[in-house]
Amino acid sequence: MAEHGVNGLMAETMEKIRSMVDVNTIIGDPIVTHDGTTLIPISKVTFGFGSGGTDFKSRNSGDNAPLCFGGGGGAGVSIQPVAFLIVSEGNARILPVNMPADSSTDRLIELIPDAINGVQSLFGKRGKKEDAAPETEIAPTEE
């Protein structure tokens, strides 16, 4: 059985969306400043598409003629800058573009780099304490 026209229509619509939206649209290319700070743009991407069609009999066709197909499709993409991930001297932080966070999920995402830095500094302090601890030698005892 031949492929139906709506299948090709939907495939073409999705391919066009795929060409417009990729991972580099959401997490942008890193920008490195002269002092070594790296800025990574982060965007929110929303997209949708719709397509449809119908088979119909042509006015000029005979009774046994194949049906004609008519259809259409469309898509929309919205790209909204959300924040910059700033990496400097081993620390990462989020600089939101619009304050405050729209939802608790957005706020949670903003807190992730601070939480990671806190855990890293906690383990860094522990490592320094262990390294700084004096080594004690146990002298052999005579019996």
C-alpha positions in Angstrom: 0.0 0.0 0.0 1.3 3.4 -0.9 2.2 6.0 1.8 -0.7 8.3 2.5 -0.2 12.0 1.8 -0.6 13.0 5.5 2.4 10.9 6.5 4.7 12.8 4.1 3.1 16.1 5.3 3.8 15.3 9.0 7.3 14.1 8.3 8.2 17.3 6.4 6.8 19.5 9.1 8.8 17.6 11.8 11.9 17.8 9.7 11.6 21.6 9.4 11.1 21.9 13.2 14.2 19.6 13.7 16.3 21.9 11.5 15.2 25.0 13.5 15.6 23.6 17.0 18.6 21.6 18.2 20.6 21.3 21.4 22.6 24.4 20.5 19.4 26.4 20.5 18.8 25.5 24.1 22.3 25.5 25.5 24.2 28.0 23.3 27.9 28.0 22.3 30.2 29.0 25.2 31.6 32.5 25.1 35.1 32.9 26.8 36.1 36.3 28.0 39.6 37.7 28.1 39.9 36.9 31.8 39.0 33.2 31.3 35.3 33.5 32.5 33.0 31.3 30.4 29.5 32.4 29.7 27.0 29.8 28.4 23.6 31.1 27.2 20.6 29.0 28.1 17.2 29.4 26.4 13.7 28.1 26.8 12.4 26.6 23.6 8.7 25.9 23.0 7.4 24.5 19.8 4.3 22.9 18.4 3.0 21.7 15.1 -0.2 20.6 13.4 -1.0 19.0 10.2 -4.0 17.4 8.6 -5.6 16.5 5.4 -8.4 14.7 3.7 -9.1 12.4 0.7 -11.7 13.7 -1.7 -13.1 12.8 -5.0 -12.3 15.1 -7.9 -15.2 16.7 -9.7 -13.8 15.6 -13.1 -12.8 12.0 -12.1 -14.7 8.8 -12.8 -16.2 6.5 -10.3 -13.1 4.2 -10.2 -10.5 7.0 -10.1 -8.2 7.2 -7.0 -9.1 9.8 -4.4 -7.2 13.1 -4.3 -5.5 14.3 -1.2 -5.5 17.8 0.1 -3.8 19.0 3.3 -1.6 21.4 5.1 0.6 21.8 8.0 2.2 24.5 10.2 4.6 24.9 13.0 5.6 27.5 15.5 8.7 28.0 17.6 9.3 30.3 20.5 12.9 30.9 21.8 13.2 32.8 25.0 16.5 33.6 26.7 16.4 32.4 30.3 19.8 32.7 31.9 23.6 32.6 31.5 25.7 29.9 33.1 28.8 31.6 34.3 31.9 29.5 35.0 34.8 31.4 36.6 37.7 30.2 38.7 36.2 26.8 39.2 32.9 28.1 40.4 29.6 28.0 38.5 26.5 30.2 38.9 23.4 31.1 37.1 22.6 34.7 36.1 18.9 34.8 35.3 17.9 37.1 32.5 14.5 37.9 34.0 13.9 38.0 37.7 12.2 36.4 39.6 11.7 32.8 38.6 8.3 32.1 37.1 7.8 28.8 38.9 9.3 26.6 41.6 10.9 24.4 38.9 12.7 27.4 37.4 13.9 28.4 40.9 15.1 24.9 41.6 17.1 24.9 38.3 18.7 28.3 39.4 19.8 26.7 42.7 21.5 23.7 41.2 25.0 25.4 40.5 25.0 26.8 44.0 24.3 23.4 45.5 27.0 21.8 43.4 29.5 24.5 44.5 28.5 24.0 48.2 29.1 20.2 47.9 32.4 20.8 46.2 33.6 23.2 48.8 32.5 20.8 51.6 34.5 18.0 50.1 37.4 20.4 49.5 37.5 21.4 53.1 37.4 17.8 54.3 40.3 16.9 52.0 42.4 19.8 53.3 41.7 18.7 56.9 42.7 15.2 56.2 45.9 16.4 54.4 46.8 18.7 57.2 46.4 16.1 60.0 49.7 15.3 61.5 50.9 11.8 61.1 51.7 10.0 64.4 54.0 7.2 64.7 53.6 4.5 67.2 56.8 3.5 68.8 57.4 -0.2 69.3 57.2 -1.4 72.9 59.7 -3.7 74.5 58.5 -6.6 76.4 
